[in-house]
Amino acid sequence: MGEQPIYTTRAHVFQIDPTTKKNWVPASKQAVTVSYFYDSTRNSYRIISVDGSKVIINSTITPNMTFTKTSQKFGQWADSRANTVFGLGFASEQQLAKFSEKFQEVKDAAKVVRESQEKVETMSNHSQESGRETPSSNQASSLNGTDDEKIFHVGPEAAVLKTENERLKTAVEQRQGLLS
């Protein structure tokens, strides 16, 4: 499905002067459309603004970004990937407040996405290690009780590893039976 706009507003766009890092340089001559986009294929959020055919903002929102209201109608955020600070001047306090709310929502969603990706990577790493002795299986074997009781003491990762090990063991035994 690709990228879809999830919120759009209009604002004057500025970037911090790259040499002085103090003064704002207008990136647009007038108020332009500024939109939050969600990319379902990459599971990411961006702020995009185009003035005519020129892209003036293309900022991927990360969980560690902060949008700061610096006056009643102006706000800013730093984008380390773009190596700049973006500023937006709004026509009203309400527009600034709404943009700021959306920034927080998108930032929180980006954090959830990152955490779920990290969980998937962790589980995937555990599955790849299932053929070897792992710290969690060492821990399990040092506890007293049946195998099933041990699993409950070390957490769900160990249960996944045990199931995966049993599946692999069965597959190897079946293959050896076919070969003999």
N, C-alpha and C positions, 0 to 999 in steps of 0.2 A: 504494500500500500504506500510506502514511502513517507515523506514528510508532510505533515498536516499542520496548518496554523491553528493554535489553540486560544490565542488572544492577540488582538491588534489594537493599536492606539496611534496617535500622531504626536510627534515631539520634534523639537529642534535638537539635532545631534551634534555633539562636540567630542573631540578627543584631546587628551592632554598633550601639550607641546612636547615632542620627544626630546628636544634639546634642553629646555629649561625645567621640564617636569613640573611646572608651576602654572603656566597660562593655558587657558582653554582655546583651542582652535576650532572654529565652526567646520563641521564636516558636511553640512547642508546649508543651502541659502535660505530655505524656508522649512516649516514643519513638514516632516515626511512620515510615512507609515513605518512603524516599528512593531514587529510581530514576534511572539513566542511561537516556536515550531516544535512539534514532537516528531521524531523519526522512529517509526515502529520497527524498522529493520535493524537500526543500530541501537535502539532503546536509549536515545539521547535527546536532550533538549537544547535548543539554540535560540538566541535572539538575533534576528536578521532585519536589516533595513537596507533598502535600495533607493537611491536617488537617481531617477532616470534609468540609465543602464549601469550605473556605478554602485557597487556594493560598498556601503559605508559601515555597516556592522555585520559581522559574522562571528558571533561569540557563543561557544559551547558552554553551557552552564554546568559547573561542577559543584559538589557539595561544600567545598571550602570557600566559595565566592560569597561576597556580601554586597548587598545594595544599600547604599547610604543616602538618606535624604539630607542634603546639605543646606537647603533653604525650603521655603514654602512650595516652590514649584520646580525645584531642581534636585536631581539625584544622580548618583554615579556608582560605578563598579569597576574593579580592576580585572583585566583578563590577561593572565600571565602567558597564555599560549600566544595571544596576539601581541603581547608585550606593550600593552597600552591601557589607559584608563578611559572609559567611555562616560560621557555625561549626557543627560537628557533634560531639556527644558520643556516643561509642560505648560499648557494654557491655564490649567487650574490645579488647585491643591487636590481635588478629588481624583483627577487623572493620575497625578503622582502617587497618591495613596493606593489606587487600584493597581498600577504598574508594580509598586513595591510589594503589595500582597501577592501578586502573581509570581514575582521573582522568588519570594519565600516558598510558595507552593511548588514551583518548578525545582528549586534547589532541594527541597525535601524529597521530591519524587526522584531526583537524580541520586540522592543519598540512598534511597531504598533500592534503586536499580544497582548501584555500586555494591551495596551489601549483599544483594541476592546473587550478583555475579561472583563475588568473592566466595559465597557459600558453595556455589556450583563448582568453582575451581577447586575448592578444598575437598569437596566430595569426589570430584573427578581424580584428584591427586591420590586420595585414599584408595579408590578403585584400582588405579594403576599400580599401587604398591601392594595390592592384596596377595600377590604371589610371594611376597617376602615377609619376614618377621618385622612387625612394626611396633613402635612404642606402646600402642594401645593393646596389642595382643600380648606383649610382655607383661603389661599391667594385669590383664585378664588372667593369665596363667598363674600369677602369684597370689591370687585371691582364693579363699576356700569356697567350696560349694560346687554344684553341678555347672556344666558349661552354660546352661540357660541363666542360672543365677548370676554367673560372672558377667555376662553381657550387660545386665541391668546396672552393674556398678560402674562400667566404663563409658556408657553413653551410646547414642544411636549409631555413631560411626562404626563402632565395634560390631554391632549387629549387622550392618551392611557388609562389613568385611567378612564376617563369618558366613553369611549367606553366599557371597561371591566366592569364597574359598570352597564351600561345599559344592557349588555349581561347577567350578573348575575341576575339582577332584572327581566328580561324577563324569564329566566330559572326558577326562584323561582315562579313567577306568574303562569307559565305553569304547574309546578309541583303541586302547590296548587289547580289549576283548575282540575287536574286529581284526586286529593285526595278527592275533595268535591263532 
